[in-house]
């Protein structure tokens, strides 16, 4: 049974959303992701991404949009919205399609390199 919160007016409500503060999520971010997802649905179909995209693909597209934002801003395309959408799809994958994680749990990029490398401790396990 969930806990109940009673307000100063006497009204009460279940307190089962502890730890989630949707009132703190910027609506501009939600709208930007919704627009990016709409554009994706036009080009690829509704929920195409749920068929499965590898972790590396989602990360690559997110970083690409971040780099484009740093280079040109959001003048031609909402790169922040697209980057965030890719990260949200990645979060969904983490829960629903963990087998699509083609990077493993501990990859990194060495200073001065552009390539992902496994952590040394993971190499010793294989």
Backbone as JSON Lines, residues from 0, in Angstrom:
{"i":0,"aa":"X","n":[0.85,-1.18,0.0],"ca":[0.0,0.0,0.0],"c":[0.89,1.24,0.0]}
{"i":1,"aa":"X","n":[0.56,2.2,-0.84],"ca":[1.4,3.39,-0.95],"c":[1.12,4.36,0.19]}
{"i":2,"aa":"X","n":[2.13,5.16,0.48],"ca":[1.99,6.19,1.51],"c":[1.08,7.29,0.99]}
{"i":3,"aa":"X","n":[0.52,8.04,1.93],"ca":[-0.4,9.11,1.57],"c":[0.14,10.43,2.09]}
{"i":4,"aa":"X","n":[0.03,11.46,1.27],"ca":[0.4,12.81,1.67],"c":[-0.88,13.59,1.91]}
{"i":5,"aa":"X","n":[-0.95,14.26,3.05],"ca":[-2.1,15.12,3.34],"c":[-1.62,16.56,3.29]}
{"i":6,"aa":"X","n":[-2.31,17.39,2.51],"ca":[-1.94,18.78,2.32],"c":[-2.65,19.67,3.33]}
{"i":7,"aa":"X","n":[-2.16,20.92,3.44],"ca":[-2.7,21.86,4.43],"c":[-4.19,22.13,4.23]}
{"i":8,"aa":"X","n":[-4.7,21.89,3.06],"ca":[-6.13,22.09,2.79],"c":[-6.97,20.93,3.3]}
{"i":9,"aa":"X","n":[-6.3,19.85,3.65],"ca":[-7.01,18.64,4.06],"c":[-7.1,17.62,2.95]}
{"i":10,"aa":"X","n":[-6.81,18.05,1.72],"ca":[-6.82,17.1,0.6],"c":[-5.66,16.13,0.75]}
{"i":11,"aa":"X","n":[-5.85,14.93,0.25],"ca":[-4.77,13.94,0.33],"c":[-4.56,13.3,-1.04]}
{"i":12,"aa":"X","n":[-3.39,12.73,-1.18],"ca":[-3.02,12.11,-2.45],"c":[-1.98,11.05,-2.16]}
{"i":13,"aa":"X","n":[-1.97,9.98,-2.96],"ca":[-0.93,8.97,-2.76],"c":[0.43,9.6,-3.05]}
{"i":14,"aa":"X","n":[1.43,9.16,-2.33],"ca":[2.78,9.71,-2.47],"c":[3.68,8.7,-3.17]}
{"i":15,"aa":"X","n":[3.15,8.05,-4.2],"ca":[3.89,6.98,-4.85],"c":[4.82,7.44,-5.96]}
{"i":16,"aa":"X","n":[5.03,8.73,-6.11],"ca":[5.96,9.21,-7.14],"c":[7.21,9.83,-6.52]}
{"i":17,"aa":"X","n":[7.54,9.43,-5.32],"ca":[8.75,9.93,-4.67],"c":[9.96,9.6,-5.54]}
{"i":18,"aa":"X","n":[10.84,10.57,-5.69],"ca":[12.05,10.37,-6.49],"c":[11.88,10.76,-7.95]}
{"i":19,"aa":"X","n":[10.69,11.1,-8.36],"ca":[10.46,11.57,-9.72],"c":[9.84,12.94,-9.66]}
{"i":20,"aa":"X","n":[10.5,13.92,-10.26],"ca":[10.02,15.31,-10.23],"c":[9.81,15.81,-11.64]}
{"i":21,"aa":"X","n":[8.68,15.44,-12.21],"ca":[8.36,15.86,-13.57],"c":[8.18,17.37,-13.67]}
{"i":22,"aa":"X","n":[7.85,18.0,-12.56],"ca":[7.69,19.45,-12.57],"c":[9.01,20.17,-12.78]}
{"i":23,"aa":"X","n":[10.13,19.46,-12.66],"ca":[11.44,20.07,-12.86],"c":[11.99,19.87,-14.27]}
{"i":24,"aa":"X","n":[11.31,19.07,-15.07],"ca":[11.77,18.8,-16.43],"c":[11.37,19.99,-17.32]}
{"i":25,"aa":"X","n":[12.34,20.61,-17.98],"ca":[12.03,21.78,-18.83],"c":[11.13,21.4,-19.99]}
{"i":26,"aa":"X","n":[9.98,22.04,-20.14],"ca":[9.09,21.71,-21.25],"c":[9.72,21.95,-22.62]}
{"i":27,"aa":"X","n":[10.67,22.9,-22.7],"ca":[11.35,23.15,-23.97],"c":[12.14,21.91,-24.41]}
{"i":28,"aa":"X","n":[12.71,21.21,-23.45],"ca":[13.44,19.99,-23.78],"c":[12.51,18.89,-24.24]}
{"i":29,"aa":"X","n":[11.38,18.75,-23.57],"ca":[10.39,17.74,-23.95],"c":[9.88,18.04,-25.36]}
{"i":30,"aa":"X","n":[9.6,19.3,-25.64],"ca":[9.12,19.69,-26.97],"c":[10.18,19.43,-28.03]}
{"i":31,"aa":"X","n":[11.44,19.72,-27.73],"ca":[12.52,19.5,-28.7],"c":[12.65,18.03,-29.04]}
{"i":32,"aa":"X","n":[12.56,17.17,-28.03],"ca":[12.64,15.73,-28.27],"c":[11.42,15.27,-29.07]}
{"i":33,"aa":"X","n":[10.24,15.77,-28.73],"ca":[9.03,15.38,-29.46],"c":[9.13,15.77,-30.94]}
{"i":34,"aa":"X","n":[9.71,16.96,-31.22],"ca":[9.89,17.38,-32.62],"c":[10.9,16.47,-33.33]}
{"i":35,"aa":"X","n":[11.99,16.15,-32.66],"ca":[13.0,15.27,-33.26],"c":[12.41,13.88,-33.53]}
{"i":36,"aa":"X","n":[11.62,13.37,-32.59],"ca":[11.0,12.06,-32.77],"c":[9.98,12.11,-33.92]}
{"i":37,"aa":"X","n":[9.28,13.22,-34.05],"ca":[8.33,13.39,-35.16],"c":[9.07,13.36,-36.5]}
{"i":38,"aa":"X","n":[10.18,14.08,-36.58],"ca":[10.98,14.08,-37.82],"c":[11.46,12.67,-38.13]}
{"i":39,"aa":"X","n":[11.91,11.97,-37.1],"ca":[12.37,10.59,-37.3],"c":[11.26,9.69,-37.79]}
{"i":40,"aa":"X","n":[10.04,9.9,-37.27],"ca":[8.92,9.05,-37.69],"c":[8.56,9.31,-39.15]}
{"i":41,"aa":"X","n":[8.72,10.53,-39.61],"ca":[8.44,10.85,-41.01],"c":[9.42,10.1,-41.93]}
{"i":42,"aa":"X","n":[10.69,10.08,-41.54],"ca":[11.73,9.47,-42.38],"c":[11.81,7.94,-42.23]}
{"i":43,"aa":"X","n":[11.51,7.43,-41.03],"ca":[11.77,6.01,-40.76],"c":[10.54,5.24,-40.28]}
{"i":44,"aa":"X","n":[9.45,5.93,-39.99],"ca":[8.24,5.27,-39.48],"c":[8.16,5.38,-37.96]}
{"i":45,"aa":"X","n":[6.94,5.33,-37.45],"ca":[6.72,5.42,-36.01],"c":[7.44,4.27,-35.29]}
{"i":46,"aa":"X","n":[8.13,4.62,-34.24],"ca":[8.79,3.64,-33.35],"c":[9.78,2.72,-34.07]}
{"i":47,"aa":"X","n":[10.29,3.14,-35.21],"ca":[11.29,2.36,-35.93],"c":[12.47,2.02,-35.02]}
{"i":48,"aa":"X","n":[12.88,2.95,-34.18],"ca":[14.03,2.77,-33.3],"c":[13.82,1.62,-32.3]}
{"i":49,"aa":"X","n":[12.57,1.28,-32.01],"ca":[12.31,0.19,-31.07],"c":[12.63,-1.18,-31.65]}
{"i":50,"aa":"X","n":[12.86,-1.24,-32.96],"ca":[13.27,-2.49,-33.58],"c":[14.68,-2.87,-33.15]}
{"i":51,"aa":"X","n":[15.42,-1.88,-32.7],"ca":[16.75,-2.13,-32.18],"c":[17.84,-1.37,-32.91]}
{"i":52,"aa":"X","n":[18.48,-0.47,-32.2],"ca":[19.65,0.24,-32.68],"c":[20.78,-0.01,-31.68]}
{"i":53,"aa":"X","n":[21.95,-0.28,-32.18],"ca":[23.09,-0.56,-31.3],"c":[23.45,0.67,-30.48]}
{"i":54,"aa":"X","n":[23.99,0.43,-29.3],"ca":[24.45,1.51,-28.42],"c":[25.4,2.44,-29.16]}
{"i":55,"aa":"X","n":[26.34,1.87,-29.91],"ca":[27.33,2.7,-30.61],"c":[26.66,3.62,-31.63]}
{"i":56,"aa":"X","n":[25.6,3.17,-32.27],"ca":[24.9,4.0,-33.26],"c":[24.22,5.18,-32.57]}
{"i":57,"aa":"X","n":[23.53,4.91,-31.47],"ca":[22.83,5.98,-30.75],"c":[23.8,6.99,-30.16]}
{"i":58,"aa":"X","n":[24.9,6.5,-29.6],"ca":[25.91,7.41,-29.05],"c":[26.55,8.22,-30.16]}
{"i":59,"aa":"X","n":[26.88,7.58,-31.28],"ca":[27.49,8.29,-32.4],"c":[26.58,9.42,-32.89]}
{"i":60,"aa":"X","n":[25.29,9.13,-33.04],"ca":[24.37,10.16,-33.52],"c":[24.2,11.28,-32.49]}
{"i":61,"aa":"X","n":[24.15,10.93,-31.21],"ca":[24.03,11.96,-30.17],"c":[25.25,12.87,-30.18]}
{"i":62,"aa":"X","n":[26.44,12.29,-30.22],"ca":[27.67,13.08,-30.22],"c":[27.78,13.9,-31.5]}
{"i":63,"aa":"X","n":[27.38,13.32,-32.62],"ca":[27.4,14.07,-33.89],"c":[26.55,15.33,-33.79]}
{"i":64,"aa":"X","n":[25.35,15.21,-33.22],"ca":[24.49,16.39,-33.08],"c":[25.08,17.39,-32.08]}
{"i":65,"aa":"X","n":[25.73,16.91,-31.04],"ca":[26.37,17.84,-30.09],"c":[27.5,18.59,-30.8]}
{"i":66,"aa":"X","n":[28.29,17.89,-31.59],"ca":[29.39,18.54,-32.31],"c":[28.85,19.54,-33.32]}
{"i":67,"aa":"X","n":[27.77,19.19,-34.02],"ca":[27.17,20.13,-34.97],"c":[26.62,21.35,-34.25]}
{"i":68,"aa":"X","n":[26.05,21.15,-33.08],"ca":[25.56,22.28,-32.29],"c":[26.72,23.21,-31.91]}
{"i":69,"aa":"X","n":[27.84,22.61,-31.5],"ca":[29.01,23.43,-31.12],"c":[29.55,24.19,-32.32]}
{"i":70,"aa":"X","n":[29.47,23.59,-33.5],"ca":[29.98,24.21,-34.71],"c":[29.05,25.27,-35.28]}
{"i":71,"aa":"X","n":[27.75,24.97,-35.32],"ca":[26.82,25.86,-36.05],"c":[25.61,26.3,-35.26]}
{"i":72,"aa":"X","n":[25.49,25.86,-34.02],"ca":[24.3,26.2,-33.24],"c":[23.09,25.43,-33.74]}
{"i":73,"aa":"X","n":[21.92,25.95,-33.45],"ca":[20.68,25.3,-33.86],"c":[20.02,26.01,-35.03]}
{"i":74,"aa":"X","n":[20.8,26.65,-35.88],"ca":[20.24,27.46,-36.96],"c":[19.55,26.62,-38.03]}
{"i":75,"aa":"X","n":[20.17,25.54,-38.46],"ca":[19.59,24.71,-39.53],"c":[18.74,23.57,-39.0]}
{"i":76,"aa":"X","n":[19.06,23.1,-37.82],"ca":[18.4,21.93,-37.25],"c":[18.54,22.01,-35.74]}
{"i":77,"aa":"X","n":[17.57,21.48,-35.0],"ca":[17.66,21.49,-33.54],"c":[18.54,20.33,-33.09]}
{"i":78,"aa":"X","n":[19.84,20.57,-33.09],"ca":[20.79,19.51,-32.75],"c":[20.68,19.06,-31.31]}
{"i":79,"aa":"X","n":[20.36,19.96,-30.4],"ca":[20.21,19.56,-29.0],"c":[19.0,18.64,-28.85]}
{"i":80,"aa":"X","n":[17.91,18.96,-29.53],"ca":[16.73,18.09,-29.5],"c":[17.04,16.7,-30.04]}
{"i":81,"aa":"X","n":[17.8,16.65,-31.15],"ca":[18.15,15.36,-31.75],"c":[19.13,14.58,-30.86]}
{"i":82,"aa":"X","n":[20.1,15.27,-30.29],"ca":[21.04,14.6,-29.39],"c":[20.3,14.02,-28.19]}
{"i":83,"aa":"X","n":[19.41,14.8,-27.62],"ca":[18.65,14.35,-26.45],"c":[17.74,13.18,-26.81]}
{"i":84,"aa":"X","n":[17.13,13.23,-27.98],"ca":[16.28,12.12,-28.42],"c":[17.1,10.83,-28.52]}
{"i":85,"aa":"X","n":[18.31,10.93,-29.07],"ca":[19.16,9.74,-29.17],"c":[19.52,9.21,-27.8]}
{"i":86,"aa":"X","n":[19.79,10.1,-26.86],"ca":[20.12,9.65,-25.5],"c":[18.9,9.04,-24.8]}
{"i":87,"aa":"X","n":[17.72,9.55,-25.1],"ca":[16.51,8.96,-24.53],"c":[16.25,7.57,-25.11]}
{"i":88,"aa":"X","n":[16.51,7.41,-26.41],"ca":[16.38,6.08,-27.01],"c":[17.41,5.13,-26.42]}
{"i":89,"aa":"X","n":[18.6,5.63,-26.15],"ca":[19.64,4.82,-25.52],"c":[19.2,4.37,-24.14]}
{"i":90,"aa":"X","n":[18.58,5.27,-23.38],"ca":[18.08,4.92,-22.05],"c":[17.01,3.83,-22.14]}
{"i":91,"aa":"X","n":[16.13,3.94,-23.15],"ca":[15.11,2.92,-23.37],"c":[15.77,1.59,-23.7]}
{"i":92,"aa":"X","n":[16.78,1.62,-24.58],"ca":[17.51,0.4,-24.93],"c":[18.12,-0.26,-23.71]}
{"i":93,"aa":"X","n":[18.68,0.55,-22.83],"ca":[19.36,0.02,-21.64],"c":[18.41,-0.91,-20.87]}
{"i":94,"aa":"X","n":[17.16,-0.53,-20.79],"ca":[16.18,-1.32,-20.05],"c":[15.55,-2.42,-20.9]}
{"i":95,"aa":"X","n":[15.21,-2.11,-22.13],"ca":[14.4,-3.01,-22.94],"c":[15.17,-3.87,-23.94]}
{"i":96,"aa":"X","n":[16.32,-3.41,-24.38],"ca":[17.13,-4.18,-25.34],"c":[18.61,-4.18,-24.92]}
{"i":97,"aa":"X","n":[18.91,-4.66,-23.73],"ca":[20.31,-4.61,-23.28],"c":[21.26,-5.39,-24.18]}
{"i":98,"aa":"X","n":[20.74,-6.35,-24.94],"ca":[21.59,-7.12,-25.85],"c":[22.1,-6.28,-27.02]}
{"i":99,"aa":"X","n":[21.56,-5.08,-27.22],"ca":[22.03,-4.2,-28.28],"c":[23.21,-3.33,-27.84]}
{"i":100,"aa":"X","n":[23.66,-3.5,-26.6],"ca":[24.83,-2.77,-26.13],"c":[26.08,-3.43,-26.7]}
{"i":101,"aa":"X","n":[26.58,-2.87,-27.77],"ca":[27.76,-3.42,-28.43],"c":[29.06,-2.84,-27.9]}
{"i":102,"aa":"X","n":[28.96,-2.0,-26.87],"ca":[30.17,-1.4,-26.31],"c":[30.57,-2.0,-24.97]}
{"i":103,"aa":"X","n":[29.71,-2.78,-24.37],"ca":[29.99,-3.3,-23.05],"c":[29.76,-2.22,-22.02]}
{"i":104,"aa":"X","n":[30.19,-2.47,-20.82],"ca":[29.89,-1.54,-19.72],"c":[31.01,-0.56,-19.42]}
{"i":105,"aa":"X","n":[32.2,-0.81,-19.9],"ca":[33.29,0.08,-19.48],"c":[34.24,0.4,-20.63]}
{"i":106,"aa":"X","n":[33.75,1.16,-21.56],"ca":[34.57,1.64,-22.65],"c":[34.93,3.09,-22.41]}
{"i":107,"aa":"X","n":[36.01,3.54,-23.01],"ca":[36.46,4.92,-22.85],"c":[37.26,5.33,-24.09]}
{"i":108,"aa":"X","n":[37.51,6.6,-24.19],"ca":[38.35,7.12,-25.27],"c":[39.63,7.64,-24.64]}
{"i":109,"aa":"X","n":[40.77,7.11,-25.1],"ca":[42.07,7.55,-24.6],"c":[42.35,8.98,-25.06]}
{"i":110,"aa":"X","n":[43.04,9.75,-24.25],"ca":[43.43,11.11,-24.63],"c":[44.22,11.06,-25.92]}
{"i":111,"aa":"X","n":[43.88,11.94,-26.86],"ca":[44.59,12.01,-28.13],"c":[44.12,11.01,-29.17]}
{"i":112,"aa":"X","n":[43.08,10.21,-28.83],"ca":[42.58,9.22,-29.77],"c":[41.12,9.51,-30.1]}
{"i":113,"aa":"X","n":[40.65,8.95,-31.18],"ca":[39.24,9.06,-31.55],"c":[38.53,7.72,-31.43]}
{"i":114,"aa":"X","n":[39.22,6.68,-30.94],"ca":[38.65,5.35,-30.93],"c":[38.31,4.9,-29.52]}
{"i":115,"aa":"X","n":[37.15,4.24,-29.4],"ca":[36.76,3.65,-28.12],"c":[37.65,2.46,-27.82]}
{"i":116,"aa":"X","n":[38.08,2.35,-26.59],"ca":[38.92,1.25,-26.16],"c":[38.32,0.62,-24.9]}
{"i":117,"aa":"X","n":[38.47,-0.7,-24.74],"ca":[37.98,-1.31,-23.5],"c":[38.89,-0.93,-22.33]}
{"i":118,"aa":"X","n":[38.34,-0.92,-21.15],"ca":[39.15,-0.69,-19.95],"c":[40.14,-1.84,-19.8]}
{"i":119,"aa":"X","n":[41.32,-1.57,-19.31],"ca":[42.36,-2.6,-19.13],"c":[41.84,-3.74,-18.27]}
{"i":120,"aa":"X","n":[41.11,-3.44,-17.21],"ca":[40.61,-4.49,-16.31],"c":[39.7,-5.47,-17.05]}
{"i":121,"aa":"X","n":[38.98,-4.99,-18.1],"ca":[38.11,-5.87,-18.86],"c":[38.89,-6.76,-19.81]}
{"i":122,"aa":"X","n":[40.04,-6.27,-20.3],"ca":[40.88,-7.09,-21.17],"c":[41.44,-8.29,-20.42]}
{"i":123,"aa":"X","n":[41.74,-8.1,-19.14],"ca":[42.3,-9.18,-18.33],"c":[41.29,-10.3,-18.1]}
{"i":124,"aa":"X","n":[40.0,-10.01,-18.17],"ca":[38.95,-11.02,-17.95],"c":[38.82,-11.96,-19.12]}
{"i":125,"aa":"X","n":[39.2,-11.52,-20.32],"ca":[38.98,-12.35,-21.51],"c":[40.17,-13.22,-21.84]}
